[in-house]
Amino acid sequence: MPAMSRPASGISTASSRPGSGVSTASSRPGSGVSTASSRPSSGKSEASSTSSSRPSTSTSRVGSAKSIKAWTSQDTINEEVESSNSENEDVNINKAEKQDEIVEFEDENVIDNLLESGEEKDKGCWNRVFDQLTSLWQTNLMEHSDERVVQVKTTIRELTIYMVFLLIFSSMVYMTDMTNRYYLSFKLQEELEEWLEIEQVPELWEFILQDYGLLDSLYEEDYYNVGDDVNYLCPGTTSEECYIDNQNRYTCKGPCKRNPEDQNMLWENKLLGVPRIRQIRIRNDTCNIAEVFKDSIPVCFGHYSKAAEDISSFKPPIIKNTHADAWRYQTAGELEGVDYWGKLTVYGGGGAVQTLSSKKEVSQAIVRELREFLWISRATRFFTIDFTVYNANVNLFAIVKLIAEFPPSGGLVTKVDVTTVKLLRYVSTTDHIMFASEISFAVFIAYYILEETLEINSIGLGYFTNTANYVDILVIVVSCTNLGVAVYVHMAVGTLLKPLLAEPEIFGDFTVLGQLSQYQDWLFAGNAFIISLKIFKYISFNKTMHVLSNTLTRSAPDLLTFSIMYFIVEAAFVQLGVLLFGQKLDGFSNMKEASFTMIRCLLGDFNFNDWNNANMFGSFYFFMYIFLAFFILLNMFLAIINDTYSEVKEELEEASINYEVADFFMNGYNNVRGTFTLRDKLVDAETAIKLANSDGEITMEKLREKLKLCNFSATEIEMFFTAKDADGDGVISAKESNDAVEDLQNQVEFQSHFEEEKAPEDIVTNAEFEVTEMRVLRIEEKMKKIMEKIELAMEKLESVTYGDELDEDQLNENLRQQLLQ
């Protein structure tokens, strides 16, 4: 049968081959390779064209295996043609229906867009402006998008704003001038260190009145020179005033006198107002006397309490230099005083007070009178000397309190309390920079207040389920309190200084301002701590940064159980230590001190000799505590943390790798390289895997969606997915995705070290592509002819029956002739 009489054959002719797997250049609808005139994209590679043509070739081979009888049946041919025509009509109808559906869908989209645009117009200008403004406060809590890139961008914006806020706050911390405050406090305490050596009341009065004592330190009226040489005149004096008289006496003998403006403590610290002495007394009925001693001991003064304060007057018959207020009780409201926390207890702000003078001689007379009239008695429980100095060189105030507490056991417990504060905040250039930083800080606090308000409005009560939000609220509350205290102190200090400078003989009580300023410093310190740690909220977007928080969260139940066990053991040793060493060692004098001593011992800060000398059981107590607390409890604590950390680390390694902040910047850098034709597709592939791996599994559809955005071809996507899907289940699991990312990172690292420039011949041009395409077409034509000859040979072989008398040689000859044709 001739070759052209087989229309159903799997191989068709050049003029009409609708079912052929190989087509000619003029008409190849099923061909995997198109001609230059019918190529929609000339950039198609040779590999893709050949790969798509192979399935059609295999199909034609299957068709060629049909029996020759079936091909020669005209009825079968007609049925196939009619079936093919009907199928084509159905396809055309389906295409028309789909086209109508697409048109209808597009019409619906147009209608929806028009409605949305109408709604946007109905919103009004102010609503659109409000939406734009609120976008500045957009956070991940308000961001409802599941897109990882959007979340990363929002995190980067939040982190950038917070880093600016942290930079401003750090500048405020740097400009607090703690160095000068420390040196001023240290030098004043060093000047008054003899106060700490006082043990009895006579020593107290002696410290005040003696040469180079307290009054000499407060009133430095003389210079340090001797002043007995006529050749060296004091500043401000003339030779007429200082001369040797007829009796050979020097009229200006003695040290030079200092001007009242220069009479400063430690040469540099001006006394503001005058010092004040205050004491608190208690009644005689504040303790119970044993029956056996009631007749012999009629007087008993117990521990201090506000209820036990003696409010009666104890004025002597005659007073000359002292004031009546020194001999009567005044309440804290009358004195505008505040409570003071001493070493033994908390003392009230009332009592009997005596102000000194601006002249040293007058102040000495006042103190002598107080001493002579036994102003301090057995009823005294608290004594303090208060004064304030100002150092203009560093613009600092020093509020000084010399405290003496009188325990019922007898003796004195002394303390030098120096509070250095900066009450005049804006004087130097640095202070004005500090003011600008505080204004910026206040602006940021207002920004975060509005941000938290919008978050609460956006997610409602769900806002309070996040622990980090409570930290945000705490920062805002502490910051607002800090700013409020700063404003109040700045306004109040001016009100206090004006009368003080106008009347130097009054006492300027800076105690309240000093305490407020100290509270402000404490709030500022706590705020600095919280603000610094809050940065974990933003960098924890990286799963590696989650290790710390996850470890602490996971180990919290075990740590709670351990803490109960530790405190039981600690309480047992604290009580034992107080009973064994309490009467001899200060570290065990009470439960609080004993607790601190035990913690210090656990950290290696202890004095074994003191423990051993204080009690015969001291060494046993020490070794028992070290064995239980250090070798067992401390190692249990470390074991809990270590085991939990290992679990979290293992889970982190098995968890899916997601798109993170570092990937965002790496992708941006790759985009910049792409503008110079240096784009790295390995980075694009790694980014696509991480973006598609949001739920721990990567499907072909998700990977195709992400890789198409990076200009990957369909063939490249399929090959890449097949290579990374190790188990062939059609889904890239978390482990497979992690392995894929690790492989890509290794390849990127390898390329960064050994990358070479591509040669010009490695680039396929359009002309080269057309030449390759023509070669493929010629190969297809030759394959077609070979297949036709093979089919003809098959027909000849089928026509030979078992009854033919042709021998084997004749059959081989006929086959050879047919192949040659």
C-alpha positions in Angstrom: 0.0 0.0 0.0 1.5 3.4 -0.9 2.5 5.7 2.0 0.0 8.5 1.2 -3.0 6.1 1.4 -2.6 5.8 5.3 -4.2 8.9 6.8 -4.6 7.2 10.2 -1.0 6.4 10.4 1.0 7.7 13.4 3.3 9.5 10.9 1.6 11.9 8.4 3.0 13.6 5.4 4.6 17.0 5.2 1.5 18.6 3.7 -1.0 17.1 6.2 0.2 15.6 9.5 -2.4 16.6 12.1 -1.7 13.6 14.4 2.0 13.5 13.8 4.4 13.9 16.6 6.7 15.7 14.2 5.6 18.5 12.0 7.1 20.5 9.1 8.1 24.1 9.0 4.9 25.1 7.0 2.4 23.4 9.3 3.3 22.0 12.7 0.5 22.6 15.1 1.5 19.7 17.3 5.2 20.2 17.0 7.2 21.1 20.0 9.4 23.4 17.9 8.0 26.3 15.8 9.6 28.1 12.9 11.0 31.6 13.0 7.7 33.0 11.7 5.6 31.3 14.3 7.8 31.6 17.4 6.0 33.8 20.0 9.2 34.1 22.0 12.6 33.9 20.4 14.2 33.6 23.7 13.1 30.0 24.0 16.1 27.7 24.5 17.0 24.7 22.5 16.7 22.4 25.5 13.1 23.4 26.0 12.1 22.9 22.4 13.5 19.5 22.2 12.1 18.4 25.5 8.6 19.4 24.4 8.9 17.7 21.0 9.8 14.3 22.6 6.3 13.4 23.8 4.8 13.8 20.4 7.4 11.5 18.9 6.7 8.8 21.4 3.0 9.1 20.6 3.6 8.6 16.9 5.6 5.5 17.6 2.7 4.0 19.5 0.4 4.8 16.6 2.7 3.0 14.2 2.4 -0.2 16.2 -1.3 -0.6 15.2 -2.3 -3.5 13.0 -2.4 -2.8 9.3 -5.9 -4.2 9.1 -7.3 -1.6 11.3 -5.6 1.1 9.3 -7.0 -0.2 6.0 -10.6 -0.3 7.3 -12.4 2.6 5.7 -15.3 2.5 8.1 -12.9 2.8 11.0 -11.2 5.7 9.3 -14.5 7.5 8.7 -15.6 7.0 12.3 -12.3 8.3 13.5 -12.6 11.4 11.3 -16.2 12.0 12.4 -15.2 11.5 16.0 -12.3 13.9 15.6 -14.6 16.5 14.0 -17.2 16.2 16.8 -14.5 16.5 19.3 -13.1 19.6 17.6 -16.6 21.0 17.6 -17.0 20.3 21.3 -13.7 21.9 22.0 -14.7 24.9 20.0 -18.0 25.1 21.9 -16.2 24.8 25.2 -13.7 27.5 24.2 -16.5 29.8 23.2 -18.3 29.1 26.6 -15.1 29.7 28.5 -14.5 32.9 26.5 -18.0 34.1 27.4 -17.3 33.2 31.1 -14.0 35.2 31.0 -15.8 38.1 29.4 -18.5 37.9 32.1 -15.9 37.6 34.8 -14.0 40.6 33.4 -17.3 42.5 33.3 -17.9 41.6 37.0 -14.4 42.8 37.9 -15.0 46.0 36.1 -18.2 46.5 38.0 -16.5 45.6 41.3 -13.7 48.1 40.5 -16.2 50.8 39.7 -18.1 50.1 43.0 -14.8 50.1 45.0 -13.8 53.4 43.3 -17.2 54.8 44.1 -16.8 53.7 47.7 -13.3 55.4 47.8 -14.9 58.5 46.5 -17.6 58.3 49.2 -14.9 58.0 51.9 -14.0 61.6 51.5 -10.7 63.5 51.6 -10.3 63.5 55.4 -10.8 59.7 55.7 -8.2 59.1 53.1 -5.8 61.4 54.8 -6.5 59.7 58.1 -5.8 56.3 56.5 -2.5 57.6 55.2 -1.5 59.0 58.6 -2.5 55.8 60.5 -0.3 53.8 58.2 2.7 55.4 59.9 1.7 53.5 63.0 1.1 50.2 61.3 2.6 47.3 63.3 2.6 43.5 62.9 -0.3 43.3 65.4 -2.4 45.5 63.2 -1.1 43.9 60.0 -3.6 41.2 58.9 -1.6 40.1 55.9 -0.1 36.6 55.8 2.6 37.6 53.4 6.0 37.1 55.0 7.5 39.9 53.0 4.9 42.4 54.3 5.6 41.2 57.9 9.3 41.6 57.4 8.9 45.1 56.0 6.7 46.1 58.9 9.2 44.7 61.3 12.1 46.5 59.7 10.1 49.8 59.8 9.3 49.2 63.5 12.9 48.3 64.3 14.2 51.4 62.5 11.9 53.7 64.4 12.7 52.0 67.7 16.5 52.3 67.0 16.1 56.0 66.5 14.2 56.2 69.8 16.8 54.1 71.5 19.6 56.3 70.2 17.9 59.4 71.6 17.3 57.7 74.9 21.0 56.6 75.0 22.1 60.1 74.4 20.1 61.2 77.4 21.7 58.5 79.5 25.2 59.6 78.3 24.5 63.2 79.3 23.4 62.5 82.9 26.9 63.5 84.1 27.2 60.7 86.6 31.0 61.1 86.8 30.9 64.6 88.3 28.1 63.5 90.6 30.2 60.6 91.9 33.3 62.7 92.6 31.3 65.4 94.4 29.6 62.8 96.6 32.8 60.9 97.2 34.8 64.0 98.3 32.0 65.2 100.6 31.8 61.8 102.2 35.6 61.8 102.5 35.5 65.2 104.2 32.9 64.0 106.7 34.2 60.4 107.3 35.0 61.1 110.9 31.3 61.2 111.6 31.2 57.4 110.9 33.7 56.8 113.7 31.4 58.4 116.4 30.2 55.9 119.0 29.0 58.1 121.9 27.1 61.4 122.3 30.2 63.3 123.6 32.1 62.4 120.5 29.2 63.8 118.4 29.4 67.2 120.0 33.2 67.2 119.8 33.1 66.4 116.1 30.9 69.5 115.5 32.9 72.0 117.7 36.5 70.8 117.4 39.1 72.4 115.2 38.8 71.3 111.6 35.5 69.7 112.6 32.2 70.1 111.0 31.8 73.9 111.6 35.2 74.6 110.3 34.4 72.6 107.2 31.1 74.5 106.7 32.5 77.9 107.4 35.9 78.2 105.7 36.5 81.8 106.7 40.3 81.8 106.6 42.9 81.0 103.9 45.6 78.4 104.6 48.5 80.9 104.9 50.1 81.8 108.3 49.9 85.6 107.7 52.9 86.7 110.0 55.0 88.2 107.2 54.6 91.9 106.4 56.0 91.3 102.9 53.0 89.2 102.0 49.8 91.1 102.2 46.4 89.5 102.1 44.2 90.1 99.1 42.3 93.4 99.4 44.5 94.9 102.1 47.2 97.7 101.9 50.5 98.3 103.6 48.8 101.1 105.6 46.5 98.5 107.1 49.1 95.9 107.8 52.3 97.2 109.3 54.6 96.7 112.3 53.7 99.1 115.1 56.1 100.8 117.6 55.9 97.7 119.8 57.2 95.6 116.9 53.8 93.9 116.5 52.3 93.0 113.1 48.9 94.4 112.9 47.5 91.8 110.4 48.9 88.7 112.0 47.1 85.5 111.2 45.7 83.8 108.0 44.0 86.0 105.4 40.3 86.3 105.6 38.1 85.0 102.8 35.3 87.0 101.3 31.8 85.9 102.3 31.2 84.9 98.6 34.3 82.6 98.8 33.5 80.9 102.1 32.8 77.6 100.4 33.1 74.0 101.6 36.0 72.2 100.0 36.7 75.6 98.3 34.2 75.0 95.5 30.8 74.2 97.2 28.7 77.2 98.3 26.5 76.6 101.4 22.9 77.4 100.5 21.1 79.0 103.5 22.1 77.7 106.9 22.4 74.2 108.4 19.7 72.7 110.5 19.8 70.2 113.4 16.8 68.0 114.1 16.1 65.3 116.6 13.1 62.9 117.4 12.4 61.9 120.9 10.2 59.1 122.3 8.2 58.8 125.5 9.2 57.1 128.7 6.5 54.5 128.6 7.5 52.8 125.3 8.8 49.6 126.9 7.8 47.2 129.7 10.1 46.7 132.7 10.3 43.4 134.4 8.6 43.3 137.8 11.8 42.6 139.6 13.4 45.8 138.2 10.5 48.2 138.4 11.6 49.8 141.6 15.2 50.2 140.6 14.7 51.2 137.0 12.0 53.9 136.7 12.9 55.0 133.2 12.7 52.9 130.0 12.8 54.0 126.4 12.1 51.3 123.8 12.2 51.1 120.1 11.2 54.0 117.9 7.8 54.2 116.3 5.7 57.2 115.2 3.1 56.3 117.9 5.9 56.5 120.5 7.1 60.0 119.6 7.2 62.5 122.5 5.3 65.7 121.6 5.8 67.4 124.9 8.1 70.4 125.4 11.4 70.1 127.2 12.5 73.8 127.2 15.0 74.8 129.9 14.4 77.8 132.1 16.7 80.2 130.3 17.8 80.1 126.6 20.1 82.7 125.1 21.3 81.6 121.6 18.9 78.8 120.7 15.4 79.2 119.3 12.2 78.0 121.0 11.6 75.5 118.2 14.6 73.6 119.4 12.8 72.7 122.6 9.3 71.7 121.3 7.9 69.1 119.0 6.7 70.1 115.5 4.8 67.8 113.2 6.1 66.8 109.7 3.4 69.1 108.2 4.7 72.1 110.1 8.3 71.4 109.1 7.3 70.3 105.5 9.4 67.2 106.2 9.3 63.7 104.9 10.1 60.3 106.4 13.6 59.0 106.3 14.6 55.4 105.9 17.5 54.8 108.3 19.6 51.7 109.0 17.3 50.6 111.9 13.9 51.8 110.9 11.9 54.5 109.2 11.7 57.9 111.0 9.1 60.6 110.7 9.6 64.1 109.3 8.7 65.9 112.6 10.7 66.7 115.8 12.6 69.5 117.4 14.7 71.6 115.1 17.4 74.3 115.5 18.8 76.3 112.6 22.4 77.5 112.7 23.7 80.9 111.6 25.6 82.1 108.5 28.5 83.1 110.9 30.7 80.5 112.4 31.0 82.1 115.8 27.2 82.3 116.2 26.8 78.7 115.1 29.4 77.6 117.6 27.5 79.4 120.4 24.2 77.7 119.4 25.8 74.3 119.4 27.5 74.9 122.8 24.2 75.9 124.3 22.5 72.8 123.0 25.3 70.7 124.5 25.2 72.4 127.8 21.4 72.0 128.2 21.7 68.3 127.4 19.6 68.7 124.2 20.4 65.0 123.4 19.1 62.7 126.0 18.1 59.0 126.5 14.8 59.8 124.9 16.5 60.7 121.6 16.2 58.1 118.9 17.1 60.1 115.8 19.5 63.0 115.2 20.4 64.7 111.9 22.3 67.7 110.7 21.0 68.8 107.3 22.6 71.3 104.8 22.9 71.8 101.1 25.8 73.0 99.0 25.9 74.0 95.3 28.9 73.5 93.0 28.7 76.0 90.2 31.6 74.4 88.3 29.6 71.3 87.5 26.1 72.7 88.2 25.3 70.2 90.9 23.5 70.3 94.2 24.6 68.1 97.1 22.0 67.5 99.8 23.9 66.2 102.9 22.5 64.5 106.0 24.7 63.5 108.9 22.5 60.8 110.5 22.9 59.3 114.1 20.4 56.6 115.2 20.1 55.7 118.8 19.2 52.0 119.2 17.6 51.0 122.6 20.7 48.9 123.2 22.8 52.0 123.5 25.5 53.7 121.4 25.1 55.4 118.0 24.6 54.1 114.5 26.0 56.8 112.2 25.7 57.4 108.5 26.7 60.1 106.0 24.0 60.5 103.3 25.0 62.6 100.3 22.5 63.0 97.5 23.9 64.7 94.5 21.3 66.0 92.0 21.1 68.4 89.1 18.2 70.7 89.9 19.1 73.4 87.4 18.8 71.3 84.3 19.4 73.7 81.4 22.5 75.9 81.8 25.3 74.8 79.5 25.4 73.8 75.9 25.3 70.2 76.8 22.2 70.9 78.9 20.4 72.4 76.0 21.3 69.4 73.8 19.8 67.3 76.7 16.7 69.5 76.5 16.4 68.8 72.7 16.8 65.1 73.4 14.1 65.2 76.1 11.7 66.9 73.6 12.4 64.3 71.0 11.9 61.6 73.7 8.5 63.1 74.6 7.5 63.1 70.9 8.4 59.4 70.6 6.4 58.6 73.8 3.4 60.4 72.2 4.0 58.4 69.0 4.0 55.1 71.0 0.9 56.1 73.0 -1.0 56.6 69.8 0.5 53.3 68.4 -0.7 51.3 71.4 -4.1 53.0 71.2 -4.5 52.0 67.5 -3.4 48.4 68.3 -6.1 48.2 71.0 -8.6 49.6 68.6 -7.5 47.2 65.9 -7.4 43.8 67.8 -9.5 44.6 70.9 -9.1 42.5 74.0 -6.6 40.3 72.1 -4.1 43.0 72.7 -3.8 42.1 76.4 -3.0 38.4 75.6 0.5 39.4 74.5 3.1 39.8 77.2 5.2 42.2 75.1 2.3 44.7 75.1 2.5 45.0 78.9 6.2 45.9 78.5 5.2 48.6 76.0 2.6 50.0 78.5 5.1 49.9 81.3 7.7 51.9 79.2 5.0 54.5 78.4 3.9 54.8 82.0 7.4 55.1 83.5 8.5 57.5 80.8 5.5 59.8 81.4 6.1 59.7 85.1 9.8 60.5 84.6 9.0 63.5 82.4 6.3 64.7 84.8 8.8 64.5 87.8 11.4 66.4 85.7 9.0 69.2 84.9 7.9 69.5 88.5 11.4 69.6 89.9 12.5 72.2 87.3 9.5 74.4 88.3 9.9 73.9 92.1 13.6 74.5 92.3 13.2 78.1 91.1 10.5 78.7 93.7 12.8 77.4 96.5 15.9 79.3 95.4 14.5 82.8 95.2 13.7 83.3 99.0 16.8 81.3 99.9 19.1 83.7 98.0 17.2 86.7 99.3 17.4 85.6 102.9 20.6 83.7 103.6 19.7 83.1 107.3 17.0 80.6 106.6 17.3 76.9 106.1 16.7 75.7 102.6 15.1 72.2 102.7 16.0 70.5 99.5 15.1 67.1 100.9 11.8 66.7 99.0 13.4 67.9 95.7 16.3 65.6 96.3 14.1 62.6 96.9 12.0 63.4 93.8 15.2 63.8 91.8 16.5 60.5 93.1 13.2 58.8 92.3 13.5 60.2 88.9 16.9 58.7 88.5 15.6 55.4 89.7 12.7 55.5 87.2 15.2 56.6 84.5 17.4 53.7 85.3 14.6 51.2 85.3 13.3 52.7 82.0 16.8 52.4 80.5 16.8 48.7 81.4 13.4 47.9 80.0 13.9 50.0 76.8 17.2 48.2 76.2 15.7 44.7 76.6 12.6 45.7 74.5 14.8 45.4 71.4 14.3 41.6 71.7 10.7 42.2 70.7 11.9 43.2 67.2 15.0 41.1 66.6 13.1 38.0 67.8 11.5 38.0 64.4 14.5 35.9 63.5 13.9 32.4 64.8 17.5 32.1 66.1 16.8 35.0 68.4 13.8 33.0 69.8 16.2 30.6 71.5 16.5 32.7 74.7 12.8 33.5 75.1 11.7 29.9 74.2 14.3 28.4 76.6 13.0 30.6 79.5 9.4 29.9 78.6 9.9 26.2 78.2 11.9 25.8 81.4 9.6 28.1 83.5 7.6 25.2 85.1 10.7 23.3 86.1 12.4 26.5 87.3 9.3 27.2 89.5 9.5 23.8 91.1 13.2 24.2 91.6 12.8 27.6 93.1 10.4 26.2 95.8 12.9 23.5 96.6 15.8 26.1 96.7 13.9 28.5 99.0 13.1 25.7 101.4 16.8 24.9 101.7 17.8 28.6 101.8 15.3 29.3 104.6 16.6 26.4 106.6 20.2 27.7 106.4 19.2 31.3 107.0 17.4 30.5 110.3 20.2 28.2 111.4 22.7 30.9 110.6 20.9 33.6 112.6 20.6 31.4 115.6 24.3 30.3 115.4 26.0 33.5 114.4 23.5 36.3 115.0 25.0 37.6 118.2 28.5 37.8 116.8 28.4 38.4 113.1 26.8 41.4 111.3 26.0 39.3 108.3 23.6 37.1 110.5 22.3 39.9 112.7 18.8 39.5 111.2 16.9 37.4 108.6 17.5 39.9 105.8 21.2 40.2 106.3 21.5 36.4 106.7 19.7 35.9 103.3 22.1 38.2 101.6 25.0 36.5 103.3 23.9 33.1 102.0 23.5 34.4 98.4 26.9 35.9 98.6 28.4 32.7 99.9 26.8 30.8 96.9 28.6 33.2 94.6 31.9 32.7 96.4 31.9 35.8 98.6 32.4 34.6 102.2 34.7 34.7 105.2 35.3 31.2 106.4 37.5 32.3 109.4 34.7 34.5 110.8 32.2 31.7 110.6 34.6 29.2 112.1 35.6 31.6 115.0 32.1 32.7 115.8 30.8 29.2 116.6 32.2 25.7 117.0 29.7 24.5 114.3 30.8 27.2 111.8 32.9 24.8 109.6 30.2 22.1 109.6 27.6 24.8 108.7 29.8 26.0 105.8 30.5 22.6 104.3 26.9 21.5 104.5 25.7 24.7 102.7 28.4 24.5 100.0 27.5 20.8 99.4 23.8 21.3 99.2 23.5 24.7 97.6 26.5 24.8 95.3 27.2 21.2 94.3 23.6 20.1 94.1 21.1 22.9 93.8 23.2 25.2 91.5 24.0 22.3 89.2 20.4 21.3 89.1 19.5 24.8 88.0 22.1 24.8 85.3 21.0 21.3 84.1 17.4 22.5 83.7 18.5 25.4 81.6 21.0 23.3 79.6 18.5 20.5 78.8 15.8 23.0 77.8 18.2 24.8 75.6 19.2 21.6 73.9 15.6 20.8 73.2 14.9 24.2 71.8 18.0 24.1 69.7 17.1 20.7 68.3 13.6 21.9 67.4 15.0 25.0 65.8 17.2 22.9 63.5 14.2 20.7 62.5 11.8 23.6 62.0 11.2 25.0 58.6 13.4 27.9 57.4 11.3 31.0 56.8 11.9 34.4 55.1 13.6 36.7 57.6 15.0 40.2 57.9 18.5 39.2 56.6 16.9 37.6 53.5 15.0 40.9 52.8 18.3 42.8 52.7 20.0 40.0 50.7 17.2 40.0 48.2 17.4 43.8 47.9 21.1 43.5 47.2 20.4 40.9 44.6 17.9 43.2 42.9 20.6 45.9 42.7 22.9 43.4 41.1 20.2 42.5 38.7 20.3 46.1 37.3 23.9 45.3 36.2 23.0 41.8 34.8 24.7 40.2 37.8 21.6 38.7 39.4 22.2 35.5 41.3 19.4 33.0 40.7 20.5 30.9 43.6 19.6 33.7 45.9 16.2 34.0 44.1 15.6 30.3 44.5 16.5 30.4 48.2 14.2 33.4 48.7 11.4 31.6 46.9 11.7 28.5 49.0 11.5 30.5 52.2 8.5 32.5 51.1 6.7 29.4 50.0 7.5 27.7 53.2 5.2 29.7 55.4 3.2 26.7 56.6 6.0 24.2 56.7 5.2 22.5 53.3 5.9 23.6 49.8 3.6 22.6 47.0 4.3 22.9 43.3 1.7 25.7 42.9 3.3 27.8 45.7 6.8 27.3 44.4 5.8 28.1 40.9 4.1 31.3 42.1 7.2 32.5 43.9 9.7 31.4 41.2 7.8 33.1 38.4 8.2 36.4 40.2 12.0 35.8 39.8 11.7 35.1 36.1 12.2 31.3 36.2 10.9 29.4 33.3 8.3 26.6 33.7 11.0 23.9 32.8 13.4 25.3 35.4 10.7 25.4 38.0 9.7 21.8 37.3 13.3 20.6 37.3 14.0 22.5 40.5 10.9 21.1 42.3 11.7 17.5 41.1 15.3 17.8 42.4 14.3 19.1 45.8 11.3 16.7 46.3 13.5 13.9 47.6 10.6 11.4 48.4 8.6 12.3 45.3 5.3 12.9 47.1 4.7 16.2 45.3 5.3 18.2 48.5 8.6 19.6 49.8 8.5 19.0 53.5 10.2 21.1 56.2 13.3 18.9 56.3 13.6 18.9 52.5 13.2 22.6 52.4 15.9 23.1 55.0 18.2 20.8 53.0 17.4 22.7 49.9 18.2 26.1 51.5 21.4 24.7 53.0 22.5 23.4 49.5 21.7 26.8 47.9 23.6 28.6 50.6 26.6 26.4 50.1 26.4 27.0 46.3 26.1 30.8 46.9 29.1 30.7 49.2 31.0 28.6 46.6 30.2 31.0 43.9 31.2 34.0 46.0 34.7 32.5 46.3 35.2 31.0 42.8 32.9 33.0 40.5 34.2 33.6 37.0 33.0 36.0 34.3 30.9 34.4 31.6 32.5 34.2 28.2 30.7 35.8 25.2 30.2 32.4 23.6 28.2 31.2 26.5 25.4 33.6 25.6 22.9 32.2 23.1 21.8 34.9 20.5 18.7 34.8 18.4 20.7 33.9 15.2 22.3 30.9 16.9 18.9 29.9 18.2 17.4 29.9 14.6 20.3 27.8 13.3 19.8 25.3 16.0 16.1 25.3 15.3 16.7 24.5 11.5 18.9 21.6 12.5 16.2 20.2 14.7 13.7 20.5 11.8 16.1 18.6 9.5 16.5 15.9 12.1 12.7 15.6 12.3 12.4 15.2 8.5 14.9 12.4 8.5 13.2 10.7 11.4 9.9 10.9 9.5 11.4 9.1 6.4 13.0 6.4 8.5 9.7 5.7 10.3 7.9 5.5 6.9 10.3 2.9 5.6 10.1 0.9 8.8 6.3 0.8 8.5 6.6 -0.3 4.9 8.9 -3.1 6.0 6.4 -4.1 8.6 3.6 -4.3 6.0 5.7 -6.6 3.8 6.5 -8.9 6.8 2.8 -9.1 7.7 1.9 -10.1 4.1 4.1 -13.2 4.3 2.2 -16.2 5.6 3.4 -19.6 6.8 2.3 -21.2 3.5 4.7 -19.1 1.3 7.6 -21.0 -0.3 10.1 -18.2 -0.1 13.2 -19.2 1.6 15.0 -17.3 4.2 17.6 -15.8 1.8 14.8 -14.5 -0.5 13.0 -12.8 2.4 16.2 -11.1 3.5 16.9 -9.9 0.0 13.4 -8.4 -0.4 13.8 -6.7 3.0 17.1 -5.2 2.0 15.7 -3.9 -1.3 12.8 -2.2 0.5 15.2 -0.5 3.0 17.4 0.7 0.2 14.4 2.3 -1.4 
